[in-house]
Amino acid sequence: MSDIKAGFVGLGAMGQPMAGHLARAGLLASIWTRTPANTRAIAAELGLHEPASLAELATRCNVIALCVPADADVLADVAVIAANAQAGTIVIDHSTVSSVTAREARECMLRNGGEFIDAPVSGGVEGARNGKLSVMVGGEAAVLERVRPVLECYAARINHMGGIGAGQNTKAVNQVLVAGIAQGVCEGLALGEALGLDADTLISTLLTGAAGNWFLDKRGASMLRDEFKVGFKLALLHKDLKIVRELARDAGTDRSVIEKSLADYAVLMAQGHGDEDISALIRLKRGAR
């Protein structure tokens, strides 16, 4: 797609750096959040026009990326965009929602002469800041190619997973692995801590063997220092896993990691830790001490 005028909706821990990459590439025309003060401040920082509403953003942009918290947010935003955007506008949804929501959103855009792809991301806040996200795309291949210049601004890898909803289904699998790895790493490091092992030596040793993984590398040391403000909020993983649980139920597959993680994160949320990184799970793994 030539002459891209991109908009970005949802400027949280992931969305704001992603929008920043688009701005530096000269592709970002407008941004919008549900909090006017945030929209105003970020628009000023990026040197962009501040739209009065999402509807106004939709009239100014021909590619609009979403990175919002919930299925209801996606459907509400797409309804506004579809009603106000020019024909041919493409919505790229980076939110983590259900594949059913992705299909509904695409139908809404199609009825109004637009298009939609689901394109959830993985790589954490660091990946967003460094422009090294993994993007898993569901939708028409031709639509993906039209918006590829947008995705390339913040992605290290872009994979077309299949038709609409396939990106969200891939993200569901991703979240099961994320949850399971967090369970193992937090439990293992809690044991190492209780046994009196040196944290730095333990982590560097584990990383060079079969136990090495991204979560251990990026969160191992910080969780042992009780620093839990560094990444993906555990309340959001809990939200994602509720979506994944329904998919697994329908598919008839085992849900033991999903159910254990939902239960554990629910306890942490009840204790007031919902805004902490998922590595706060080590609080439970330590037991009484």
C-alpha positions as CSV (number, residue, x, y, z in Angstrom):
1,M,0.0,0.0,0.0
2,S,1.5,3.3,-1.1
3,D,1.0,6.6,0.8
4,I,0.3,5.0,4.2
5,K,-1.3,7.3,6.7
6,A,-1.3,5.2,9.9
7,G,-3.2,5.6,13.1
8,F,-2.5,3.9,16.4
9,V,-5.2,3.3,19.0
10,G,-4.2,2.1,22.5
11,L,-1.0,3.5,23.9
12,G,-0.2,1.4,26.9
13,A,3.1,-0.3,27.7
14,M,3.2,-2.0,24.3
15,G,1.3,0.4,22.1
16,Q,3.2,3.6,22.9
17,P,6.6,2.3,21.8
18,M,5.1,0.6,18.7
19,A,3.5,4.0,17.8
20,G,6.8,5.6,18.3
21,H,8.5,3.3,15.8
22,L,5.8,4.3,13.3
23,A,6.4,8.0,13.9
24,R,10.1,7.7,13.4
25,A,9.5,5.9,10.1
26,G,7.3,8.8,9.0
27,L,4.1,6.6,8.7
28,L,2.2,7.8,11.7
29,A,-0.5,10.4,11.1
30,S,-2.6,10.2,14.3
31,I,-3.0,8.5,17.6
32,W,-5.9,8.0,20.1
33,T,-6.5,6.6,23.6
34,R,-9.6,6.6,25.8
35,T,-7.8,9.1,28.1
36,P,-7.7,12.6,26.5
37,A,-4.8,13.7,28.6
38,N,-2.7,10.7,27.4
39,T,-3.7,11.4,23.8
40,R,-2.7,15.0,24.2
41,A,0.6,14.3,25.8
42,I,1.7,11.6,23.4
43,A,0.6,13.5,20.3
44,A,2.6,16.5,21.5
45,E,5.7,14.3,22.1
46,L,5.5,12.7,18.7
47,G,4.6,16.0,16.9
48,L,1.2,14.8,15.7
49,H,-2.3,16.3,15.4
50,E,-4.5,15.5,18.3
51,P,-7.8,14.1,17.1
52,A,-10.9,15.1,19.0
53,S,-12.2,11.5,18.8
54,L,-11.6,8.1,17.4
55,A,-14.1,9.0,14.6
56,E,-11.8,11.9,13.6
57,L,-8.8,9.6,13.6
58,A,-10.6,7.2,11.3
59,T,-11.2,10.0,8.7
60,R,-7.5,10.9,8.6
61,C,-5.9,7.4,8.4
62,N,-6.0,4.5,5.9
63,V,-4.3,1.9,8.1
64,I,-5.3,1.8,11.8
65,A,-3.5,-0.4,14.4
66,L,-5.3,-1.3,17.6
67,C,-3.6,-2.5,20.8
68,V,-6.4,-2.5,23.4
69,P,-7.2,-4.6,26.5
70,A,-10.4,-6.6,25.7
71,D,-12.7,-8.1,23.1
72,A,-15.3,-5.5,23.8
73,D,-12.8,-2.7,23.2
74,V,-11.9,-4.1,19.8
75,L,-15.5,-4.5,18.7
76,A,-16.4,-1.0,19.9
77,D,-13.4,0.7,18.3
78,V,-13.9,-1.2,15.0
79,A,-17.6,-0.1,14.9
80,V,-16.5,3.5,15.1
81,I,-13.7,3.1,12.6
82,A,-15.9,1.3,10.1
83,A,-18.6,4.0,10.3
84,N,-16.2,6.9,9.7
85,A,-13.3,5.6,7.6
86,Q,-12.8,5.9,3.9
87,A,-13.3,2.8,1.8
88,G,-10.3,0.6,1.7
89,T,-9.1,1.3,5.2
90,I,-7.4,-1.6,6.9
91,V,-7.5,-2.3,10.7
92,I,-4.6,-4.2,12.1
93,D,-5.5,-5.6,15.5
94,H,-2.5,-6.2,17.8
95,S,-4.8,-6.9,20.9
96,T,-5.0,-10.4,22.4
97,V,-8.7,-11.4,22.0
98,S,-10.6,-14.4,20.8
99,S,-10.6,-15.6,17.2
100,V,-14.4,-15.2,17.3
101,T,-14.0,-11.5,18.0
102,A,-11.5,-11.2,15.1
103,R,-14.0,-12.7,12.7
104,E,-16.8,-10.4,13.9
105,A,-14.5,-7.3,13.6
106,R,-13.6,-8.3,10.0
107,E,-17.2,-8.6,9.0
108,C,-17.9,-5.2,10.4
109,M,-15.0,-3.7,8.3
110,L,-16.1,-5.6,5.2
111,R,-19.6,-4.3,5.4
112,N,-18.3,-0.8,5.3
113,G,-15.8,-1.3,2.5
114,G,-12.7,-1.9,4.6
115,E,-10.5,-4.8,5.7
116,F,-9.2,-6.3,9.0
117,I,-6.4,-8.6,10.0
118,D,-5.7,-10.0,13.5
119,A,-2.1,-9.6,14.3
120,P,-1.3,-10.2,18.0
121,V,2.3,-9.8,19.1
122,S,4.8,-11.5,21.4
123,G,8.1,-10.3,22.7
124,G,7.2,-8.3,25.7
125,V,7.7,-4.6,26.5
126,E,11.4,-5.0,25.5
127,G,10.4,-6.3,22.1
128,A,8.0,-3.4,21.6
129,R,10.7,-0.8,22.6
130,N,13.4,-2.4,20.5
131,G,11.2,-3.0,17.4
132,K,11.7,-6.8,17.7
133,L,8.3,-8.2,18.1
134,S,7.0,-11.4,16.7
135,V,3.7,-10.8,14.8
136,M,1.3,-13.7,14.1
137,V,-1.1,-12.7,11.4
138,G,-4.6,-14.1,10.5
139,G,-6.4,-12.8,7.4
140,E,-5.9,-12.4,3.7
141,A,-2.4,-12.6,2.4
142,A,-2.9,-9.7,0.0
143,V,-4.1,-7.5,2.9
144,L,-1.0,-8.5,5.0
145,E,1.2,-7.4,2.1
146,R,-0.5,-4.0,1.9
147,V,0.3,-3.3,5.5
148,R,3.6,-5.0,5.8
149,P,5.5,-1.6,5.9
150,V,3.6,-0.8,9.1
151,L,4.4,-4.1,10.8
152,E,8.0,-4.0,9.8
153,C,8.5,-0.8,11.8
154,Y,8.3,-2.8,15.1
155,A,8.6,-6.5,14.1
156,A,11.6,-8.8,13.9
157,R,9.4,-11.5,12.5
158,I,6.0,-11.5,10.7
159,N,4.3,-14.9,10.1
160,H,1.1,-15.4,8.1
161,M,-0.6,-18.1,10.1
162,G,-3.7,-18.5,7.9
163,G,-7.2,-17.1,7.6
164,I,-8.9,-14.6,9.9
165,G,-8.6,-15.7,13.5
166,A,-5.5,-17.8,13.0
167,G,-3.3,-15.1,14.5
168,Q,-5.3,-15.1,17.7
169,N,-5.3,-18.9,17.8
170,T,-1.5,-18.8,17.5
171,K,-1.4,-16.2,20.3
172,A,-3.5,-18.6,22.4
173,V,-0.9,-21.3,22.0
174,N,1.8,-18.8,22.8
175,Q,0.1,-17.8,26.1
176,V,-0.1,-21.4,27.2
177,L,3.6,-21.7,26.7
178,V,4.3,-18.4,28.4
179,A,2.2,-19.5,31.4
180,G,3.8,-22.9,31.6
181,I,7.3,-21.5,31.4
182,A,6.6,-19.0,34.1
183,Q,5.3,-21.8,36.3
184,G,8.5,-23.8,35.8
185,V,11.0,-20.9,36.1
186,C,9.3,-19.4,39.2
187,E,9.1,-22.7,41.0
188,G,12.7,-23.6,40.1
189,L,14.1,-20.3,41.2
190,A,12.1,-20.3,44.4
191,L,13.8,-23.7,45.2
192,G,17.2,-22.4,44.3
193,E,16.7,-19.4,46.6
194,A,15.6,-21.6,49.4
195,L,18.6,-23.8,49.0
196,G,20.9,-20.8,49.3
197,L,22.3,-20.8,45.8
198,D,23.9,-17.7,44.4
199,A,21.4,-16.1,42.1
200,D,23.8,-14.7,39.5
201,T,25.7,-18.0,39.2
202,L,22.5,-20.1,39.2
203,I,20.9,-18.1,36.4
204,S,24.0,-18.0,34.2
205,T,24.4,-21.7,34.6
206,L,20.8,-22.5,33.8
207,L,20.8,-20.2,30.7
208,T,23.7,-22.1,29.1
209,G,21.9,-25.5,29.4
210,A,18.6,-27.1,28.4
211,A,16.7,-24.9,30.9
212,G,17.6,-21.7,29.2
213,N,14.7,-19.6,27.9
214,W,13.6,-16.0,27.3
215,F,11.7,-15.7,30.6
216,L,14.6,-16.9,32.7
217,D,16.9,-14.6,30.9
218,K,14.7,-11.4,31.1
219,R,13.0,-12.0,34.4
220,G,15.0,-14.4,36.5
221,A,17.3,-11.9,38.2
222,S,14.6,-9.2,38.6
223,M,12.1,-11.6,40.3
224,L,14.8,-12.7,42.8
225,R,15.2,-9.0,43.6
226,D,11.5,-8.7,44.1
227,E,11.2,-6.3,41.2
228,F,7.9,-6.9,39.5
229,K,7.2,-3.7,37.5
230,V,9.3,-4.7,34.4
231,G,6.9,-6.3,32.0
232,F,3.6,-8.0,31.2
233,K,1.0,-7.5,33.8
234,L,-0.2,-10.7,35.4
235,A,-3.9,-9.5,35.3
236,L,-3.6,-9.3,31.5
237,L,-2.2,-12.9,31.3
238,H,-5.1,-14.0,33.5
239,K,-7.5,-12.3,31.0
240,D,-5.8,-14.0,28.1
241,L,-5.9,-17.4,29.7
242,K,-9.6,-17.2,30.2
243,I,-9.9,-16.9,26.4
244,V,-7.5,-19.8,26.0
245,R,-9.5,-22.0,28.4
246,E,-12.6,-21.7,26.2
247,L,-10.6,-22.6,23.1
248,A,-9.0,-25.6,24.8
249,R,-12.4,-26.7,26.1
250,D,-13.9,-26.6,22.6
251,A,-10.8,-28.4,21.2
252,G,-10.9,-31.1,23.9
253,T,-7.3,-30.7,24.9
254,D,-5.7,-30.8,28.4
255,R,-6.0,-27.6,30.4
256,S,-3.8,-28.3,33.4
257,V,-1.3,-25.5,32.9
258,I,-4.1,-23.1,32.0
259,E,-6.2,-24.0,35.1
260,K,-3.2,-23.9,37.4
261,S,-2.1,-20.5,36.1
262,L,-5.6,-19.0,36.2
263,A,-5.9,-20.1,39.9
264,D,-2.5,-18.8,40.9
265,Y,-2.9,-15.5,39.2
266,A,-6.4,-15.1,40.6
267,V,-4.8,-15.4,44.1
268,L,-2.2,-12.8,43.3
269,M,-4.8,-10.4,41.9
270,A,-6.9,-10.8,45.1
271,Q,-3.7,-9.9,47.0
272,G,-3.4,-6.7,45.1
273,H,-0.6,-7.7,42.7
274,G,-2.6,-7.6,39.4
275,D,-0.5,-4.8,37.9
276,E,2.8,-6.6,38.6
277,D,4.7,-8.6,36.0
278,I,3.8,-12.3,35.6
279,S,7.1,-13.2,37.4
280,A,5.4,-12.2,40.6
281,L,4.2,-15.8,40.6
282,I,7.4,-16.5,42.5
283,R,5.6,-15.0,45.5
284,L,3.4,-18.1,45.7
285,K,6.1,-20.5,44.7
286,R,8.2,-19.4,47.8
287,G,5.5,-20.6,50.1
288,A,5.7,-19.6,53.7
289,R,9.1,-18.1,54.6
